[in-house]
């Protein structure tokens, strides 16, 4: 696996005492808290051994503390690598991805007060409507919580959580000399590690690495190994926010994009409607499968992805259902991959590793809108006439019971 850092070397030439560590971490907390406005570049690398996939996310971040704000305590603008952005200005949250229908989605605080109610947000977590993927929860200002937790451990003289703190000497991250602090927490089936690297000059965090190796994740009746390596690197830190007021205003919204209020998703169909048609390539053969060719058969569709845990749980359910109906030629199971990040090769590797059941189709982004796909996994059951007999958004522990009951109902009908 390619590491996050261009150069990362450890040396023990500089040994820090507990008192030194306490002083450095305390100064780092104060340095972060003194930043009322800040701009920086963030790079996030995440490897999930569930899919053997490594994802990289980058953004240029602009943050401004707003203590009076009851939702996020800050306003922000995160410009992503594909010219998209996420922003929150106190009155609304906006998200824009140019390759997603060319819409600017907006959650208005005024129009959606129930979603922005002032409630206690533990650990700095805001409502999902203002949580911008990884960038919000891994902001530089939020990293004060990581540093503070280590400081509290040292101040207490012992760990309340059972963690073990160790201090690393001089550490180079892209030629920046850092102090390094590692928190190790043994658990029953695995050990988690958190490494925080702090710039020796300005005492601001340079990177946070979280490593969860060898944990167990139960999927239905089987147990698989889940390894998670999560890294966040900060760079180009400046105590200024250029053009912040302009970016917070509606003037900064793309002129060619349609701004649409993010209302509760309305289903594009109802039970009994004919399912939307599709013509999609099959992962293994490359041949196209038409929905018209499925007439007379009961079809279970699973809109899924290679990178989400609940999708793997749903896949285990589909596999068990196919075993249950293996003697029925009139029941077919289809996995549909519509995420643009799921390439044919990636799906083949994932399907082989997790013994995917049924037929797998890919390159299905073009049918997401007609099927109302806004997240994964989503499940559909079609009767012999191609009508929607049942659908469920998201995974739940009663998914298999629901699908089996509805499948049996369809089998009993002509």
C-alpha positions as CSV (number, residue, x, y, z in Angstrom):
1,X,0.0,0.0,0.0
2,X,1.3,3.4,-0.9
3,X,1.8,5.4,2.2
4,X,0.3,8.9,2.7
5,X,3.7,10.5,3.3
6,X,6.4,11.2,0.7
7,X,9.0,10.9,3.5
8,X,8.4,9.6,7.0
9,X,11.3,8.7,9.1
10,X,11.5,8.1,12.8
11,X,14.4,8.8,15.1
12,X,14.8,8.6,18.9
13,X,17.5,11.3,19.0
14,X,15.1,13.6,20.8
15,X,13.6,12.0,23.9
16,X,10.7,13.8,25.5
17,X,9.7,13.5,29.2
18,X,6.0,13.3,30.2
19,X,6.3,17.0,31.3
20,X,7.7,17.9,27.9
21,X,4.9,16.1,26.2
22,X,2.3,17.8,28.4
23,X,3.8,21.2,27.6
24,X,3.9,20.6,23.9
25,X,0.4,19.2,23.7
26,X,-0.9,22.1,25.8
27,X,0.7,24.7,23.5
28,X,-0.7,22.9,20.5
29,X,-4.2,23.0,21.9
30,X,-3.8,26.8,22.5
31,X,-2.3,27.3,19.0
32,X,-5.3,25.7,17.4
33,X,-7.8,27.5,19.6
34,X,-6.2,30.8,18.7
35,X,-7.0,30.3,15.1
36,X,-10.3,32.2,14.5
37,X,-9.9,31.9,10.7
38,X,-7.7,29.4,8.8
39,X,-7.1,28.1,5.3
40,X,-5.3,24.9,4.5
41,X,-5.1,21.9,2.3
42,X,-6.2,18.5,3.6
43,X,-5.4,15.0,2.2
44,X,-7.2,12.0,3.5
45,X,-6.2,8.4,2.7
46,X,-8.4,5.5,3.7
47,X,-7.7,1.9,3.0
48,X,-10.5,-0.6,3.8
49,X,-9.5,-4.2,3.6
50,X,-13.2,-5.1,3.3
51,X,-12.9,-4.2,-0.3
52,X,-9.0,-4.1,-0.7
53,X,-9.6,-0.5,-1.9
54,X,-7.7,2.7,-1.0
55,X,-9.6,6.0,-1.4
56,X,-7.9,9.4,-1.5
57,X,-9.8,12.6,-0.8
58,X,-8.4,16.1,-1.1
59,X,-9.8,19.6,-0.5
60,X,-8.8,23.2,0.1
61,X,-10.5,24.2,3.3
62,X,-11.5,27.6,4.6
63,X,-12.8,27.8,8.2
64,X,-14.0,30.5,10.4
65,X,-15.0,30.0,14.0
66,X,-18.6,31.2,14.8
67,X,-19.2,30.4,18.5
68,X,-22.7,31.8,18.4
69,X,-23.7,29.3,15.7
70,X,-25.7,26.5,17.4
71,X,-25.1,23.9,14.7
72,X,-21.5,23.7,13.7
73,X,-19.8,26.4,15.7
74,X,-18.0,27.4,12.5
75,X,-18.7,28.4,8.9
76,X,-16.7,26.6,6.2
77,X,-16.0,26.2,2.5
78,X,-14.4,22.9,1.3
79,X,-13.4,23.0,-2.3
80,X,-12.9,19.5,-3.6
81,X,-10.6,18.3,-6.3
82,X,-13.3,18.0,-9.0
83,X,-14.3,21.7,-8.7
84,X,-17.1,20.6,-6.4
85,X,-17.6,22.1,-2.9
86,X,-19.4,21.9,0.4
87,X,-20.2,24.9,2.4
88,X,-22.1,26.0,5.5
89,X,-22.8,29.7,6.2
90,X,-25.1,29.6,9.1
91,X,-28.3,29.9,7.1
92,X,-27.9,26.9,4.8
93,X,-25.7,24.0,3.9
94,X,-24.7,23.5,0.2
95,X,-23.1,20.7,-1.7
96,X,-22.1,20.6,-5.3
97,X,-20.6,17.8,-7.4
98,X,-20.5,18.8,-11.1
99,X,-20.9,15.2,-12.3
100,X,-24.1,14.7,-10.2
101,X,-27.0,16.2,-12.3
102,X,-25.3,19.6,-12.1
103,X,-27.4,20.5,-9.1
104,X,-26.4,22.6,-6.1
105,X,-28.2,20.9,-3.2
106,X,-29.2,23.2,-0.4
107,X,-30.4,22.5,3.1
108,X,-32.0,25.7,4.4
109,X,-32.0,26.3,8.1
110,X,-35.2,28.3,7.7
111,X,-37.0,25.7,5.5
112,X,-35.8,22.7,7.5
113,X,-35.8,23.7,11.1
114,X,-36.4,20.2,12.3
115,X,-33.0,19.1,10.8
116,X,-31.1,22.0,12.5
117,X,-32.6,22.0,15.9
118,X,-30.1,23.1,18.6
119,X,-29.2,19.9,20.3
120,X,-26.2,18.7,22.2
121,X,-23.7,17.4,19.6
122,X,-21.3,14.9,21.2
123,X,-17.7,14.9,20.1
124,X,-18.2,17.9,17.8
125,X,-20.5,15.9,15.4
126,X,-23.1,18.0,13.7
127,X,-26.3,16.9,11.9
128,X,-25.6,14.9,8.7
129,X,-27.0,17.9,6.8
130,X,-23.9,19.9,7.6
131,X,-21.4,17.1,7.8
132,X,-19.3,17.3,4.6
133,X,-18.0,13.8,4.1
134,X,-14.6,13.6,5.6
135,X,-13.6,17.2,5.4
136,X,-15.8,18.6,8.2
137,X,-15.1,15.8,10.8
138,X,-11.4,16.0,10.0
139,X,-11.0,19.7,9.9
140,X,-7.9,21.3,11.4
141,X,-9.9,23.0,14.1
142,X,-11.5,19.7,15.0
143,X,-8.1,18.1,15.6
144,X,-7.9,20.0,18.9
145,X,-10.0,17.2,20.3
146,X,-7.4,14.6,19.3
147,X,-4.6,16.6,20.9
148,X,-6.7,17.4,24.0
149,X,-7.5,13.8,24.6
150,X,-3.7,13.0,24.8
151,X,-3.2,16.0,27.0
152,X,-5.9,14.8,29.4
153,X,-4.3,11.4,29.6
154,X,-0.9,12.9,30.6
155,X,-2.5,15.3,33.1
156,X,-4.3,12.5,34.8
157,X,-1.1,10.5,35.1
158,X,-3.0,7.4,33.8
159,X,-5.3,6.4,31.1
160,X,-9.0,6.3,31.9
161,X,-9.6,4.4,28.6
162,X,-6.8,1.9,29.1
163,X,-4.7,3.5,26.4
164,X,-0.9,3.6,26.4
165,X,0.8,6.9,25.4
166,X,4.3,6.8,23.9
167,X,6.3,9.8,22.7
168,X,8.3,9.6,19.5
169,X,11.4,11.7,18.8
170,X,12.1,13.8,15.7
171,X,9.7,12.8,12.9
172,X,9.9,14.1,9.3
173,X,6.7,14.5,7.4
174,X,7.4,15.9,3.9
175,X,10.6,17.5,5.3
176,X,8.6,19.1,8.2
177,X,10.2,18.3,11.5
178,X,7.5,17.1,13.9
179,X,6.9,15.9,17.4
180,X,5.2,12.5,17.4
181,X,2.7,11.1,19.9
182,X,1.2,7.6,19.8
183,X,-1.9,6.4,21.7
184,X,-2.2,2.6,21.7
185,X,-5.4,1.0,23.0
186,X,-5.6,-2.8,23.4
187,X,-9.0,-4.3,22.8
188,X,-10.3,-7.8,23.0
189,X,-9.7,-8.8,19.4
190,X,-7.5,-6.1,18.1
191,X,-5.3,-3.1,19.0
192,X,-6.0,0.4,17.8
193,X,-3.3,3.0,17.2
194,X,-3.6,6.8,16.9
195,X,-0.5,8.8,15.9
196,X,-0.5,12.6,16.0
197,X,2.3,14.5,14.4
198,X,2.8,18.2,15.4
199,X,4.9,20.8,13.6
200,X,7.8,21.7,15.9
201,X,7.8,25.3,14.7
202,X,4.1,26.4,14.9
203,X,2.9,23.5,17.1
204,X,-0.1,22.9,14.7
205,X,-1.0,19.3,13.7
206,X,0.6,18.1,10.5
207,X,-1.1,14.7,10.3
208,X,-3.3,12.2,12.2
209,X,-3.0,8.5,11.6
210,X,-5.5,6.0,12.9
211,X,-4.8,2.3,12.4
212,X,-7.3,-0.4,13.3
213,X,-5.7,-3.7,12.3
214,X,-7.2,-7.2,12.7
215,X,-10.6,-6.2,14.0
216,X,-13.5,-8.6,13.4
217,X,-16.7,-7.6,11.6
218,X,-19.6,-10.0,11.7
219,X,-21.5,-10.4,8.5
220,X,-24.5,-12.6,8.9
221,X,-23.2,-16.0,9.9
222,X,-19.6,-15.4,8.8
223,X,-16.8,-13.4,10.3
224,X,-14.3,-11.5,8.0
225,X,-11.2,-9.6,8.8
226,X,-11.7,-5.8,8.6
227,X,-8.5,-3.7,8.6
228,X,-8.9,0.1,8.5
229,X,-6.0,2.5,7.9
230,X,-7.0,6.1,8.1
231,X,-4.7,9.1,7.6
232,X,-5.3,12.8,7.5
233,X,-2.6,15.2,6.5
234,X,-2.8,19.0,6.8
235,X,-0.6,21.4,4.7
236,X,-0.4,25.0,3.4
237,X,-1.8,26.3,6.7
238,X,-2.4,30.0,6.8
239,X,-4.1,32.2,9.4
240,X,-6.3,33.9,6.8
241,X,-9.4,33.1,4.8
242,X,-9.2,34.8,1.3
243,X,-12.5,35.9,-0.2
244,X,-14.4,34.2,2.7
245,X,-17.4,36.6,2.7
246,X,-17.8,36.2,-1.1
247,X,-17.7,32.4,-0.8
248,X,-20.3,32.4,1.9
249,X,-22.7,34.4,-0.3
250,X,-24.9,33.0,-3.1
251,X,-22.8,35.0,-5.6
252,X,-20.2,32.2,-5.4
253,X,-22.7,29.5,-6.6
254,X,-22.0,28.2,-10.1
255,X,-24.2,30.1,-12.6
256,X,-24.9,27.1,-14.8
257,X,-25.9,24.9,-11.9
258,X,-29.5,24.6,-10.7
259,X,-29.9,25.3,-7.0
260,X,-32.5,22.9,-5.6
261,X,-33.7,22.7,-2.0
262,X,-32.9,19.3,-0.5
263,X,-36.3,18.1,0.4
264,X,-37.1,14.6,1.6
265,X,-36.5,12.3,-1.4
266,X,-39.8,11.6,-3.2
267,X,-40.0,8.1,-4.5
268,X,-40.2,8.1,-8.3
269,X,-42.7,5.1,-8.2
270,X,-45.0,3.2,-5.9
271,X,-45.7,-0.4,-5.2
272,X,-47.3,-2.0,-8.2
273,X,-45.7,0.3,-10.7
274,X,-43.7,-1.1,-13.6
275,X,-40.0,-1.0,-12.7
276,X,-37.8,1.4,-14.7
277,X,-36.2,-0.3,-17.7
278,X,-32.4,-0.8,-17.9
279,X,-29.8,-2.2,-20.3
280,X,-26.5,-2.8,-18.5
281,X,-23.2,-4.7,-19.0
282,X,-22.6,-7.8,-16.9
283,X,-19.3,-7.7,-15.0
284,X,-17.8,-11.1,-16.0
285,X,-18.9,-11.4,-19.6
286,X,-19.3,-7.8,-20.7
287,X,-22.6,-8.7,-22.4
288,X,-25.6,-6.4,-21.9
289,X,-28.6,-7.6,-19.9
290,X,-32.0,-6.0,-20.7
291,X,-34.7,-5.8,-18.1
292,X,-37.1,-6.9,-20.8
293,X,-35.4,-10.3,-20.8
294,X,-36.4,-10.9,-17.2
295,X,-40.2,-11.1,-17.9
296,X,-41.8,-14.1,-16.2
297,X,-39.2,-14.3,-13.5
298,X,-39.1,-12.9,-10.0
299,X,-36.1,-10.5,-9.7
300,X,-34.3,-9.4,-6.5
301,X,-32.2,-6.3,-7.3
302,X,-29.4,-5.1,-4.9
303,X,-28.0,-1.6,-5.7
304,X,-24.7,-1.9,-3.9
305,X,-21.0,-0.8,-3.9
306,X,-17.6,-2.2,-3.1
307,X,-16.8,0.3,-0.4
308,X,-19.6,0.3,2.2
309,X,-19.9,-2.1,5.2
310,X,-23.7,-2.3,5.0
311,X,-23.5,-3.3,1.4
312,X,-21.4,-6.3,2.4
313,X,-24.0,-7.2,5.0
314,X,-26.7,-6.9,2.3
315,X,-24.6,-9.1,0.0
316,X,-24.5,-11.8,2.6
317,X,-28.3,-11.8,2.7
318,X,-28.5,-12.1,-1.1
319,X,-26.1,-15.0,-1.0
320,X,-28.1,-16.9,1.6
321,X,-31.4,-16.2,-0.3
322,X,-29.9,-17.5,-3.5
323,X,-28.9,-20.7,-1.7
324,X,-32.5,-20.9,-0.4
325,X,-34.0,-20.6,-3.9
326,X,-31.2,-22.4,-5.8
327,X,-33.7,-24.9,-7.2
328,X,-36.0,-22.2,-8.5
329,X,-35.3,-21.2,-12.1
330,X,-37.9,-18.4,-11.9
331,X,-36.1,-16.5,-9.1
332,X,-33.0,-14.4,-10.1
333,X,-30.7,-12.2,-8.1
334,X,-28.9,-9.2,-9.6
335,X,-26.3,-7.0,-8.0
336,X,-26.2,-3.5,-9.5
337,X,-23.1,-1.3,-9.2
338,X,-23.9,2.3,-10.0
339,X,-21.1,4.2,-8.1
340,X,-18.7,5.8,-10.5
341,X,-15.8,4.6,-8.4
342,X,-16.7,0.9,-8.9
343,X,-14.7,-0.2,-12.0
344,X,-15.2,-3.5,-13.6
345,X,-11.9,-4.8,-12.3
346,X,-12.6,-3.6,-8.8
347,X,-16.0,-5.3,-8.8
348,X,-14.6,-8.6,-10.1
349,X,-12.0,-8.7,-7.3
350,X,-14.6,-7.8,-4.6
351,X,-17.2,-10.2,-5.9
352,X,-14.6,-13.0,-5.9
353,X,-13.4,-12.3,-2.4
354,X,-16.9,-12.2,-0.9
355,X,-18.5,-15.0,-3.0
356,X,-21.1,-12.8,-4.6
357,X,-24.3,-14.5,-5.6
358,X,-26.3,-14.0,-8.8
359,X,-25.5,-11.7,-11.7
360,X,-23.5,-8.5,-11.3
361,X,-24.1,-5.5,-13.5
362,X,-22.1,-2.3,-13.5
363,X,-21.8,1.2,-15.0
364,X,-25.3,1.9,-13.8
365,X,-25.0,5.6,-12.8
366,X,-27.4,6.5,-15.6
367,X,-30.3,4.7,-14.0
368,X,-29.9,6.0,-10.4
369,X,-32.3,8.9,-10.9
370,X,-35.1,6.7,-12.3
371,X,-34.7,4.2,-9.5
372,X,-34.4,6.9,-6.8
373,X,-30.9,5.8,-5.7
374,X,-29.4,8.3,-3.2
375,X,-27.3,5.9,-1.2
376,X,-26.3,2.2,-0.9
377,X,-27.5,-0.4,-0.4
378,X,-31.1,-0.3,-1.9
379,X,-33.2,-3.5,-2.5
380,X,-36.0,-4.2,-4.9
381,X,-38.2,-7.1,-5.6
382,X,-40.0,-7.3,-9.0
383,X,-42.8,-9.7,-9.7
384,X,-43.2,-11.9,-12.9
385,X,-44.7,-8.9,-14.7
386,X,-41.8,-6.5,-14.0
387,X,-43.8,-4.6,-11.4
388,X,-42.3,-3.4,-8.1
389,X,-43.6,-5.7,-5.4
390,X,-41.4,-4.5,-2.6
391,X,-38.4,-2.2,-2.0
392,X,-36.3,-1.2,1.0
393,X,-33.9,1.7,1.3
394,X,-30.8,0.7,3.3
395,X,-29.8,-2.4,5.2
396,X,-31.6,-3.6,8.3
397,X,-31.4,-6.8,10.4
398,X,-34.8,-7.8,9.2
399,X,-33.9,-7.5,5.5
400,X,-33.8,-11.2,4.8
401,X,-37.1,-11.9,6.6
402,X,-38.7,-9.1,4.6
403,X,-37.4,-10.2,1.2
404,X,-38.2,-13.9,1.8
405,X,-41.7,-13.1,2.9
406,X,-42.3,-10.9,-0.2
407,X,-40.6,-13.4,-2.5
408,X,-42.9,-16.2,-1.2
409,X,-45.9,-13.9,-1.8
410,X,-44.8,-13.3,-5.4
411,X,-44.2,-17.1,-6.0
412,X,-47.8,-17.7,-4.9
413,X,-49.2,-15.4,-7.5
414,X,-49.5,-16.0,-11.2
